[in-house]
Amino acid sequence: MIRRIALITWAILTLLSPSLVAAEAGITVIASNVDVNFPSRSVFTIEAESYVDIVDVRLYYQVDMMNYAEVVSEGWADLTPASKVEANWTWDMMNASLPPGAEVTYWWMIEDADGNRFETSPEIMHFDDERYLWQSLTSTVPQGGELTLFWYKGGDSFARELMDACEKGLARLTQDIGTYQERPIKIYIYASTSDLQGAMIFPQEWTGGVAFTGFSTIAIGISPARLDWGKRALVHELTHLVVHQATFSPYGQLPIWLDEGLAMYNEGELDSVFRYSLEEAILEDELISVRSLCSPFSAYSEEASLSYAESYSLVEHLLDNYGQDSMLDLLALLKQGSTYGEALTEVYGFDMDGLDANWRATLAHPIVPAPRAWLHPGLIAVLAALATVLTLWGALALEEWDWRRSYRKTAM
């Protein structure tokens, strides 16, 4: 009877625990390691032996990110069959980069010439940027989401002010729009744009910040001297992450004007540079259509500035005239896969062209300046000089906001 129970137990273990059988067959893992070279690559290494030649070694890994399905990736290690092998597989980030702080669960599968297999226990790789000595500050927002800020330059007060701005931005987002944080968020504060770009693969020269929406991670360059700008920029990118969490779906996505407009709106009052750009376009009848704003914005600063300004104005128009509930309904329909026109029609009773017409009808036209013939020549010269100064100031302000053009990485 005891022998029968032992045989049954062995059979069950044989079916449910292939690693146990492989261990009995003689496959042994001597060492396993991963060498992170941020941001370019990670090298996974394993050393194993068996009583016969080891013929196949593979790495399996899962990236901790928002995904539509459980995805397990596979990497084939290079090796020459032998009874004792040291194999490695290199993850080249040139093709699929990870943000700082990303977590990857990985395990090895080893097979010998007799067909025996051994699967190692899962381990976690932390893709950390170890070039800097990071400090951290964590906050739990009222809805239960966790927000962690990492920084390495500036005192505790610097980090606390940035965290306060984030907390207020999240609270305002819930109050005004109705969305809230659903997943933990990590924010990496680099001390400069050049430091940030050193953490990226092939960054654009104007890249000042990146929202890795699939990872709920922000990486942005903010020096202590640019604290006020940093607060506003963080709230903008944080809004993108939270809205992405709320609308995450394989069926649809937000039009660009709505995504950017919500982020602009949550920053607070529209910056004067963008306000001027909007008023000038209204005066000269050069507004961009809502349909055009569904596509990626122009790389040219002036056109991009107008696109952001109009996006803010459109969201403000919808919230002021139709309220928070309608905005939440719109986001829900887009998440379910409705087209832009279908979602607008069901919630508001008009499509994109109708939104365009209704919004334009509500815009206040700026005061048209008096004809130049009425002005004194000296006053004309003063106004011309003032216009030059304002143009230069506007160009500098737009340059500071170039980070808005940074791409948002939603996947690897």
C-alpha positions in Angstrom: 0.0 0.0 0.0 2.8 2.4 1.0 4.7 1.5 -2.3 1.5 2.3 -4.3 1.1 5.7 -2.7 4.8 6.4 -3.4 4.3 5.5 -7.0 1.2 7.7 -7.4 3.0 10.6 -5.7 6.0 10.2 -8.1 3.6 10.2 -11.1 1.9 13.4 -10.0 5.2 15.1 -9.4 6.4 13.9 -12.8 3.4 15.6 -14.5 3.3 18.8 -12.4 7.0 19.4 -11.8 9.2 19.0 -14.8 12.0 20.9 -13.0 12.1 18.1 -10.4 12.4 15.4 -13.0 15.1 17.4 -14.8 17.0 17.8 -11.6 16.9 14.0 -11.1 18.1 13.6 -14.7 21.2 15.5 -13.8 20.8 19.1 -15.1 22.2 21.6 -12.6 22.4 25.3 -12.7 25.7 26.6 -11.4 25.2 30.3 -11.7 22.7 32.8 -13.2 23.3 36.6 -13.6 22.1 39.7 -15.5 24.3 42.6 -16.3 22.4 45.9 -16.9 24.1 48.5 -19.0 21.5 51.3 -18.9 20.0 52.4 -21.3 21.5 50.4 -24.2 21.4 46.7 -23.2 21.1 43.9 -20.7 23.1 40.7 -20.8 21.6 37.6 -19.3 24.1 34.8 -18.4 23.7 31.2 -17.2 26.1 28.4 -16.4 24.8 24.9 -16.2 25.9 21.3 -16.5 24.5 17.8 -17.2 25.8 14.2 -17.5 25.1 14.5 -21.3 25.5 17.5 -23.6 23.3 20.5 -23.1 21.9 21.3 -26.5 19.4 24.2 -26.0 19.3 27.2 -23.6 16.5 29.8 -23.8 15.5 32.8 -21.8 11.8 33.6 -21.2 10.8 37.0 -19.9 7.8 39.2 -19.2 7.9 42.9 -19.0 5.8 44.5 -16.2 3.6 47.0 -18.2 0.1 47.6 -19.2 -0.8 45.1 -21.9 -3.9 43.7 -23.6 -2.8 40.1 -23.0 -0.2 38.2 -21.1 2.9 38.3 -23.2 6.0 36.0 -22.7 9.0 36.7 -24.9 11.8 34.3 -25.8 15.5 34.8 -26.4 17.7 32.0 -27.8 21.1 31.9 -26.2 24.2 31.1 -28.3 26.1 28.0 -27.2 28.2 25.1 -28.3 26.7 21.8 -27.0 28.7 20.4 -24.1 28.1 18.8 -20.8 29.0 22.1 -19.1 28.1 25.3 -20.8 28.1 29.1 -20.1 25.4 30.7 -22.3 24.2 34.3 -22.6 21.6 36.3 -24.4 21.8 40.0 -25.0 18.7 42.3 -25.0 19.6 45.1 -27.3 17.6 48.1 -26.4 18.2 49.7 -29.8 15.1 47.9 -31.0 12.9 47.8 -27.9 13.9 50.2 -25.1 12.8 50.2 -21.5 12.3 53.3 -19.3 14.3 53.7 -16.1 12.9 51.6 -13.2 11.2 49.0 -15.5 10.9 45.5 -14.1 11.3 42.3 -16.1 10.5 38.8 -14.8 12.7 36.2 -16.4 13.6 32.5 -16.2 15.7 30.0 -18.2 14.8 26.7 -19.9 17.6 24.2 -20.4 17.4 21.0 -22.4 20.0 18.2 -22.8 20.6 15.7 -25.5 18.4 13.1 -23.8 15.4 15.5 -24.0 15.4 16.4 -20.3 14.4 19.9 -19.4 15.1 22.2 -16.5 13.2 25.4 -15.8 14.7 27.9 -13.3 12.7 29.8 -10.8 11.6 33.3 -12.0 13.7 36.2 -11.0 13.2 40.0 -11.5 15.6 42.3 -13.3 15.4 46.0 -12.4 16.4 48.2 -15.3 17.7 51.0 -13.2 19.8 54.0 -14.2 22.7 53.6 -11.8 24.7 56.5 -13.2 23.1 58.7 -10.4 22.6 58.3 -6.7 18.8 58.5 -6.6 16.7 59.7 -3.7 13.0 58.9 -3.5 9.7 60.3 -2.2 6.5 58.4 -2.2 2.9 59.6 -1.7 -0.4 57.8 -1.6 -3.1 59.8 -3.3 -6.7 59.8 -1.9 -8.0 57.2 -4.4 -5.3 54.7 -3.3 -2.8 55.1 -6.1 0.9 55.3 -5.2 3.1 58.0 -6.7 6.9 57.8 -6.3 9.3 60.6 -7.3 13.0 59.9 -7.9 15.6 62.7 -8.0 19.4 63.2 -7.5 20.0 67.0 -7.6 18.2 69.5 -5.3 17.2 69.3 -1.7 14.2 67.7 0.0 12.2 70.9 -0.5 12.7 70.7 -4.3 11.3 67.2 -4.4 8.5 68.1 -2.0 7.3 71.0 -4.2 7.3 68.8 -7.2 5.3 66.2 -5.3 2.8 68.8 -4.1 2.2 70.0 -7.6 1.6 66.3 -8.7 -0.8 65.7 -5.8 -2.8 68.9 -6.6 -2.8 68.0 -10.3 -4.2 64.6 -9.6 -6.9 66.0 -7.3 -7.8 68.6 -9.9 -8.0 65.9 -12.6 -10.5 64.0 -10.4 -12.5 67.1 -9.5 -12.7 68.7 -13.0 -12.7 65.7 -15.3 -13.5 62.7 -13.1 -10.6 60.4 -13.9 -8.2 59.1 -11.3 -4.9 57.2 -10.9 -5.4 53.4 -11.2 -1.8 52.1 -11.2 1.4 53.1 -9.3 3.3 55.9 -11.1 7.1 56.5 -11.1 8.6 59.9 -11.9 12.3 60.3 -12.6 13.6 63.8 -12.3 16.8 64.3 -14.3 18.8 67.4 -13.4 19.1 68.6 -17.0 17.9 67.9 -20.5 21.3 66.5 -21.4 21.1 64.1 -18.4 17.7 63.0 -19.5 18.8 62.4 -23.1 21.6 60.3 -21.9 19.0 57.9 -20.5 17.3 57.5 -23.9 18.0 55.7 -27.2 18.3 58.1 -30.1 16.6 61.1 -28.4 15.6 64.1 -30.4 17.6 67.3 -29.6 14.5 69.0 -28.3 13.4 66.1 -26.0 12.9 67.4 -22.5 10.5 64.8 -21.1 8.9 61.5 -22.0 5.8 59.8 -20.7 6.1 56.0 -21.0 2.3 55.5 -20.8 2.5 51.7 -20.9 4.8 51.6 -17.9 3.1 54.5 -16.0 6.5 56.2 -15.9 7.7 59.7 -16.5 11.3 60.8 -17.2 11.8 64.5 -17.4 14.7 67.0 -17.1 14.0 69.6 -14.3 16.8 71.5 -12.7 16.1 73.3 -9.3 16.4 76.6 -11.2 13.4 75.7 -13.4 11.1 74.6 -10.6 8.0 76.6 -11.7 8.3 75.2 -15.3 8.9 71.7 -13.9 5.7 71.8 -11.8 3.6 72.6 -14.9 5.3 70.1 -17.1 4.9 67.3 -14.6 1.2 67.9 -14.2 0.9 67.8 -18.0 2.6 64.5 -18.3 1.0 63.1 -15.2 -2.4 63.8 -16.8 -1.5 61.8 -19.9 -0.6 58.8 -17.8 -3.8 58.9 -15.7 -6.0 59.4 -18.8 -4.2 56.6 -20.5 -4.9 54.3 -17.6 -8.6 55.2 -17.6 -9.0 54.6 -21.3 -6.6 51.7 -21.8 -8.1 49.4 -24.4 -7.3 47.4 -27.5 -10.4 48.8 -29.2 -9.8 52.5 -29.6 -7.7 55.5 -28.7 -8.2 59.2 -28.0 -7.9 61.9 -30.7 -4.7 63.9 -30.2 -6.6 67.1 -29.5 -8.5 65.4 -26.6 -5.4 63.8 -25.1 -3.4 67.0 -25.3 -6.3 69.2 -24.4 -7.0 67.4 -21.2 -3.4 67.6 -20.2 -3.3 71.3 -21.1 -6.5 72.0 -19.2 -5.3 70.3 -16.1 -2.2 72.4 -15.9 -4.4 75.4 -15.1 -4.9 78.7 -16.9 -3.6 78.7 -20.4 -0.1 80.1 -20.7 0.1 83.6 -22.3 2.1 82.3 -25.3 -0.6 79.9 -26.2 -3.3 82.4 -25.5 -1.7 84.8 -27.9 -1.3 82.1 -30.6 -5.0 81.3 -30.3 -6.2 84.9 -30.4 -4.0 85.6 -33.4 -5.4 82.6 -35.3 -9.0 83.7 -34.5 -8.3 87.2 -35.7 -6.7 86.1 -38.9 -9.2 83.2 -39.5 -6.4 80.6 -39.5 -7.7 78.1 -36.9 -6.9 74.5 -37.5 -9.9 72.2 -38.0 -10.9 69.7 -35.3 -10.5 66.9 -37.9 -6.9 68.0 -38.5 -6.2 68.1 -34.7 -7.0 64.3 -34.5 -3.6 63.7 -36.2 -0.1 64.2 -34.7 0.7 67.9 -34.3 3.2 69.7 -36.5 6.9 69.7 -35.6 7.0 73.5 -36.4 6.8 75.5 -33.1 4.2 78.1 -34.3 1.8 75.5 -35.7 2.4 73.2 -32.7 1.7 76.1 -30.3 -1.7 76.8 -32.0 -2.6 73.1 -31.9 -2.0 72.9 -28.2 -3.9 76.1 -27.6 -6.9 75.0 -29.7 -6.9 71.6 -27.8 -7.1 73.4 -24.5 -9.9 75.6 -25.8 -11.9 72.6 -27.2 -11.7 70.7 -23.9 -12.6 73.9 -22.0 -15.6 74.4 -24.3 -16.9 70.8 -23.7 -16.4 70.9 -19.9 -17.9 74.4 -19.5 -20.9 73.8 -21.6 -21.7 70.1 -21.1 -20.0 69.1 -17.8 -17.8 66.4 -16.3 -20.3 63.5 -16.8 -20.4 64.0 -20.5 -16.6 64.0 -20.7 -16.5 60.8 -18.8 -19.1 59.3 -21.1 -17.0 60.4 -24.1 -13.8 58.7 -22.7 -15.8 55.5 -22.0 -17.1 55.3 -25.5 -13.7 55.9 -27.0 -12.3 53.1 -24.7 -14.9 50.8 -26.0 -13.8 51.4 -29.6 -16.3 54.0 -30.9 -15.0 56.2 -33.7 -14.4 59.9 -32.8 -17.6 61.0 -34.7 -19.8 58.2 -33.2 -18.7 59.0 -29.7 -19.2 62.7 -30.0 -22.6 62.2 -31.6 -23.8 59.8 -28.9 -22.7 62.0 -26.0 -23.2 65.5 -27.3 -25.4 65.2 -30.3 -22.9 66.5 -32.9 -19.9 65.0 -34.8 -16.4 66.4 -35.3 -17.7 69.0 -37.8 -20.5 70.0 -35.5 -18.0 70.4 -32.6 -15.8 72.5 -34.9 -18.7 74.8 -35.8 -20.1 75.1 -32.2 -16.7 75.8 -30.7 -15.8 78.4 -33.3 -19.1 80.2 -32.7 -18.3 80.7 -29.0 -14.8 82.1 -29.5 -14.3 85.7 -28.4 -12.6 87.8 -31.1 -9.8 90.0 -29.9 -10.0 93.8 -30.4 -8.9 94.8 -33.9 -6.2 97.4 -33.7 -6.8 100.9 -35.2 -5.5 101.6 -38.7 -1.9 102.7 -38.8 -2.8 106.0 -40.5 -4.4 107.1 -37.3 -1.2 106.6 -35.3 1.6 109.0 -34.6 4.9 108.0 -36.4 6.8 107.9 -33.1 4.1 105.6 -31.6 4.4 103.3 -34.6 8.1 103.0 -34.0 7.6 102.2 -30.3 4.9 99.6 -31.2 7.2 98.0 -33.8 10.0 97.7 -31.3 7.6 96.2 -28.7 6.4 93.7 -31.3 10.0 92.6 -31.9 10.6 92.1 -28.2 7.3 90.1 -27.8 8.2 88.0 -30.8 11.6 87.1 -29.3 10.1 86.4 -25.9 7.5 84.2 -27.5 10.2 82.3 -29.4 12.1 81.7 -26.2 8.9 80.6 -24.4 8.1 78.2 -27.1 11.6 76.8 -27.0 11.1 76.1 -23.3 7.9 74.2 -24.1 9.5 72.0 -26.8 9.3 69.1 -24.4 5.6 68.9 -25.4 6.7 67.4 -28.8 8.3 64.5 -27.0 6.9 61.2 -28.1 4.8 59.1 -25.7 5.9 55.5 -25.6 3.0 53.2 -25.1 4.8 50.0 -25.9 8.3 48.6 -26.1 
